[in-house]
Amino acid sequence: MRVRVDPDTGHVTPLEAVCIQDVGYALNPLLVEGQMHGGAAQGLSMGLYEGQHFESGTLTNPNFLEYVFPSASDLPPLDAVIVERPSENGPFGARIVGEPPITAGAAAIANAIRDAAGVRVTSLPATPEQVWRLMQERG
């Protein structure tokens, strides 16, 4: 994952991402790549956009009008690399595909922010306000 961080606002712009996954045997490589793209996009979304906000115990973003998640234009180019090592346990040697890329996305975002801005994000999503405050504290 590579990002750009605006030093004046803390806004994080994802620039590029790579998803590498051992899929066992790719029964349909095009669909496997699509699942990898979807999982990586969801992980990135969790790292930068998605979060429930509460005020005085009340959820303030309870629907899709207020809950923030990325559109296709918010996502960076993603390179999906399929590694095939057939599984002894999966049907026809296949492994699970869609969910594993989700798990690394948020951590990849946090590490990319550390690399780009020199600050460690420890809670998600990494909002512009949070990143800006961390940069101010660092000096």
C-alpha positions in Angstrom: 0.0 0.0 0.0 1.2 3.5 -0.8 -0.5 6.7 0.3 -0.1 10.4 0.2 -0.8 12.4 3.3 -1.7 16.1 3.1 0.4 17.8 5.8 -2.1 20.7 6.1 -5.3 18.6 6.5 -4.2 15.0 7.4 -6.2 13.7 4.4 -4.9 10.3 3.3 -5.1 9.5 -0.4 -4.5 5.9 -1.4 -2.2 5.8 -4.4 -1.7 2.1 -5.1 -2.2 -1.3 -3.5 -1.0 -4.8 -4.1 -2.9 -7.9 -2.9 -1.0 -11.2 -3.0 -2.9 -14.4 -2.0 -2.4 -18.1 -2.1 -5.7 -19.2 -3.6 -4.9 -22.9 -3.8 -6.1 -23.6 -7.4 -7.9 -20.8 -9.2 -10.9 -22.5 -10.7 -11.9 -19.2 -12.4 -9.0 -16.7 -12.3 -11.1 -13.7 -13.3 -13.6 -14.3 -10.5 -10.7 -15.0 -8.0 -9.1 -11.7 -9.0 -12.5 -9.9 -8.5 -12.8 -11.5 -5.0 -9.3 -10.3 -4.1 -10.1 -6.8 -5.4 -13.3 -6.7 -3.3 -11.7 -7.9 -0.1 -8.8 -5.5 -0.5 -11.3 -2.6 -1.1 -13.2 -3.6 2.0 -10.0 -3.7 4.1 -9.0 -0.3 2.8 -12.5 1.0 3.6 -12.2 -0.2 7.2 -8.9 1.5 7.5 -9.8 4.9 6.1 -13.6 5.4 6.1 -15.9 3.1 8.0 -16.7 3.8 11.6 -19.7 4.2 13.9 -19.9 7.6 15.6 -21.8 8.1 18.9 -22.8 11.3 20.7 -24.3 10.9 24.2 -24.9 7.2 23.5 -26.8 7.8 20.2 -25.5 6.5 16.9 -25.1 9.5 14.6 -24.5 7.7 11.4 -27.1 4.9 11.4 -27.7 4.7 7.6 -26.0 5.0 4.3 -26.6 8.7 4.1 -24.3 9.3 7.0 -22.1 6.2 7.2 -19.0 6.8 5.1 -17.5 4.2 2.8 -15.6 4.7 -0.4 -16.8 4.8 -4.0 -14.9 3.3 -6.8 -13.2 6.7 -7.5 -11.8 6.7 -3.9 -10.0 3.4 -4.4 -6.4 3.2 -5.7 -5.3 1.0 -8.6 -5.0 -2.5 -7.2 -2.7 -5.2 -8.5 -4.0 -8.7 -7.6 -1.3 -11.4 -7.6 -2.7 -14.9 -7.6 -0.4 -17.6 -6.1 -1.5 -21.1 -6.8 -0.5 -23.9 -4.4 -3.3 -26.4 -4.5 -4.9 -27.3 -1.2 -5.3 -30.9 -0.1 -8.4 -29.9 1.8 -10.3 -27.7 -0.7 -12.5 -28.7 -3.5 -10.4 -29.3 -6.6 -7.5 -27.8 -4.7 -9.1 -24.4 -4.1 -8.9 -22.2 -1.0 -11.1 -19.4 0.4 -10.6 -16.2 -1.6 -12.8 -13.2 -0.7 -12.2 -12.8 3.0 -8.4 -13.0 3.5 -7.6 -9.8 1.8 -9.9 -7.9 4.2 -7.7 -8.6 7.2 -4.5 -6.9 6.0 -6.1 -3.7 4.6 -6.4 -1.6 7.7 -2.9 -2.6 8.9 -1.5 -1.8 5.5 -3.1 1.7 5.6 -1.7 2.4 9.1 1.8 1.3 8.0 1.6 3.3 4.8 0.6 6.4 6.8 3.6 5.8 9.1 5.8 5.6 6.1 4.4 8.7 4.4 3.8 11.0 7.4 5.9 9.5 10.2 3.0 9.0 12.6 1.6 5.8 14.1 -2.1 5.4 13.7 -3.5 3.1 16.5 -7.3 3.4 16.0 -9.4 3.2 13.0 -10.6 4.6 10.8 -7.6 6.9 10.2 -9.6 10.1 9.7 -8.0 13.3 8.4 -8.6 14.9 11.8 -6.9 12.0 13.6 -3.9 12.0 11.3 -3.6 15.8 11.4 -3.6 15.7 15.3 -0.9 13.0 15.3 1.2 15.1 13.0 0.8 18.2 15.2 1.8 16.2 18.3 4.9 14.9 16.5 5.8 18.5 15.7 
